Amino acid sequence: MSCYATVLSDLPCGERLAVWTVRRLVGPARQIPSCSVDAHGAGLSVNARPPLGLFLPCNRREFADVARAFDNALGWMSRQRLPLPDIAMAGVMRVTETERRLLAATAAAQAGHDDDARAALHDVSAHEGVAARLMPAITLLGACLAGAGYWLGARVTRPALHRAPLYATAMRPCATPSAGMA
């Protein structure tokens, strides 16, 4: 995250959207009233994750896949009796350590650095299966955000992973015209 901010409002727009999306998608499913009625005239309720309706129609299917991937990972963690990640509720301004690590993993996945993404996910949980199950969710989230035009900054990495860009090239001395004439 940018300068490792701990307050949501201090983050750049793309990082704020990523945290908001994770909070909305990982949040608990709840009963949503439906417009349909049953044979007795009573309204039917549907178990659903309400945040999917908050995304633009062109992105709903992709974000539904992200929600399903997170749901699969968290369901597996629950069945294994592993502690669930510390994800704050949607209105909380403080960014949790887990959310910071998920941001780092998402940024690394967007940049194509899968090893860095897995390393950030290992910081979420030491259990090997957690990183393996969260990786598809993080990769899909990064792809959806990139498809919507939100690229997470290069600074969204673990502190130990700060290094020079991989695409830097070595400087070569320029040939001078006077060198060839001498």
BELPE-V862667 format. One record per pair of residues at least 6 apart in sequence whose C-alpha atoms are under 8 Angstrom apart, sorted by sequence separation. I is the first residue (numbers start at 1). GAP is how many residues later the second one is. If there is no record, write none. Layout:
BEGIN
i->I gap->GAP
i->I gap->GAP
END
This chain:
BEGIN
i->5 gap->6
i->37 gap->6
i->38 gap->6
i->77 gap->6
i->78 gap->6
i->108 gap->6
i->122 gap->6
i->125 gap->6
i->145 gap->6
i->9 gap->7
i->36 gap->7
i->37 gap->7
i->53 gap->7
i->77 gap->7
i->88 gap->7
i->109 gap->7
i->124 gap->7
i->8 gap->8
i->35 gap->8
i->36 gap->8
i->52 gap->8
i->55 gap->8
i->88 gap->8
i->108 gap->8
i->109 gap->8
i->122 gap->8
i->2 gap->9
i->34 gap->9
i->35 gap->9
i->87 gap->9
i->108 gap->9
i->121 gap->9
i->122 gap->9
i->142 gap->9
i->1 gap->10
i->2 gap->10
i->33 gap->10
i->34 gap->10
i->74 gap->10
i->86 gap->10
i->107 gap->10
i->121 gap->10
i->33 gap->11
i->34 gap->11
i->52 gap->11
i->86 gap->11
i->87 gap->11
i->105 gap->11
i->106 gap->11
i->33 gap->12
i->34 gap->12
i->52 gap->12
i->86 gap->12
i->87 gap->12
i->105 gap->12
i->32 gap->13
i->33 gap->13
i->85 gap->13
i->86 gap->13
i->104 gap->13
i->105 gap->13
i->118 gap->13
i->121 gap->13
i->1 gap->14
i->31 gap->14
i->32 gap->14
i->105 gap->14
i->118 gap->14
i->121 gap->14
i->31 gap->15
i->32 gap->15
i->105 gap->15
i->31 gap->16
i->32 gap->16
i->104 gap->16
i->105 gap->16
i->30 gap->17
i->31 gap->17
i->118 gap->17
i->29 gap->18
i->30 gap->18
i->32 gap->18
i->102 gap->18
i->117 gap->18
i->29 gap->19
i->30 gap->19
i->101 gap->19
i->102 gap->19
i->29 gap->20
i->30 gap->20
i->101 gap->20
i->28 gap->21
i->29 gap->21
i->27 gap->22
i->101 gap->22
i->102 gap->22
i->101 gap->23
i->25 gap->24
i->25 gap->26
i->98 gap->26
i->24 gap->27
i->25 gap->27
i->109 gap->29
i->110 gap->29
i->109 gap->30
i->106 gap->32
i->110 gap->32
i->105 gap->33
i->106 gap->33
i->109 gap->33
i->110 gap->33
i->106 gap->35
i->107 gap->35
i->102 gap->36
i->106 gap->36
i->110 gap->36
i->120 gap->37
i->120 gap->38
i->85 gap->39
i->25 gap->41
i->26 gap->41
i->110 gap->41
i->25 gap->42
i->110 gap->42
i->26 gap->44
i->107 gap->44
i->25 gap->45
i->26 gap->45
i->107 gap->45
i->116 gap->45
i->106 gap->46
i->107 gap->46
i->107 gap->47
i->108 gap->48
i->107 gap->49
i->108 gap->49
i->107 gap->50
i->104 gap->52
i->105 gap->52
i->77 gap->53
i->103 gap->53
i->104 gap->53
i->103 gap->54
i->104 gap->54
i->73 gap->57
i->101 gap->57
i->73 gap->60
i->26 gap->61
i->72 gap->61
i->73 gap->61
i->27 gap->62
i->23 gap->64
i->70 gap->64
i->73 gap->64
i->22 gap->65
i->23 gap->65
i->24 gap->65
i->69 gap->65
i->23 gap->66
i->24 gap->66
i->23 gap->67
i->69 gap->67
i->70 gap->67
i->69 gap->68
i->20 gap->70
i->67 gap->70
i->66 gap->71
i->66 gap->72
i->66 gap->74
i->65 gap->75
i->66 gap->75
i->62 gap->78
i->63 gap->78
i->19 gap->80
i->63 gap->81
i->62 gap->82
i->9 gap->84
i->19 gap->84
i->8 gap->85
i->18 gap->85
i->59 gap->85
i->7 gap->86
i->8 gap->86
i->7 gap->87
i->8 gap->87
i->6 gap->88
i->7 gap->88
i->15 gap->88
i->6 gap->89
i->5 gap->90
i->6 gap->90
i->4 gap->96
i->1 gap->99
i->1 gap->102
i->1 gap->103
i->18 gap->123
i->18 gap->127
i->14 gap->131
i->14 gap->136
i->13 gap->137
i->14 gap->137
i->15 gap->137
i->14 gap->138
i->15 gap->138
i->2 gap->151
i->1 gap->152
i->3 gap->152
i->4 gap->152
i->2 gap->153
i->1 gap->154
i->2 gap->154
i->1 gap->155
i->1 gap->156
END
